Amino acid sequence: MTVRIIADVLIAIGAIFALAGTIGILKMPDTYSRMQASTCIATLGMLGAMLGALLIAIFVKADAGAAVKVAVIALLILVTNPLGSHAIAKGAYKAGIRPEKKMEVDDLGRDLYE
């Protein structure tokens, strides 16, 4: 019973991060800020939901196969989502999309155009 409550709280935390990221997408001023908010949805929102699902699969259902599947999916999302977001941001920068606020130091521009 206690494990189920913890799993439900983790799933609720994931839903809260997903909601916060969705609001962030609507409120953020430029492409890069919105991209950070969407990465928050996929990474942190998924992480809470997956941890809750993992606890349910292990302790409530006692299904090792489901637990392994959930763990592999969570691991893949944790690895690929930040990498994909970085690649999209780099592509947007190369396409000429710049942040609204002037950057103090443009490290990406220095690395791309040297």
Secondary structure, 3 states (H helix, E strand, C coil): CHHHHHHHHHHHHHHHHHHHHHHHHHHCCCHHHHHHHHHHHHHHHHHHHHHHHHHHHHHHCCCHHHHHHHHHHHHHHHHHHHHHHHHHHHHHHHCCCCCCCCCCCCHHHHHHHC
